[in-house]
Amino acid sequence: MISLPPFERDLLHRQLGERNERILQLERQNARLKAQWESDACEWQRLQRHRRDLEVWLIDAATDERGRMLKSPIDAGLCGESFVPGTTTVTSNGKQYRLSLGSTLYDVEEI
């Protein structure tokens, strides 16, 4: 066994204590981040389900039972909700549709 002078032993103990404290801090941070990630993942899944429901509703509102376009644009009724303008494609009843959101009005067109 190697014998160290007292000041080197104290320094080594201090460094080990600092290292252990840093490990504990990182473990706590990791636990917080994991909890936040799980919460965000649940919210993402909820938003995905909401988007799919909205897509089905929009296509049903814009087309007849054969999938022919009846009207466009469709007011999605997003007043008060946050929305992100964008375009997505959806397949329904064997047809493909493009849903374009520029405001709270969706422009639905068969593609």
Salt bridges, closest charged atoms under 4 A:
GLU21 OE2 - ARG28 NH2 3.37
GLU38 OE2 - LYS34 NZ 3.37
GLU43 OE2 - ARG46 NH2 2.82
GLU55 OE2 - ARG51 NE 2.95
ASP64 OD2 - ARG68 NH2 2.95
GLU81 OE1 - HIS50 NE2 3.76
GLU109 OE2 - ARG98 NH1 3.64
GLU110 OE1 - LYS95 NZ 3.83
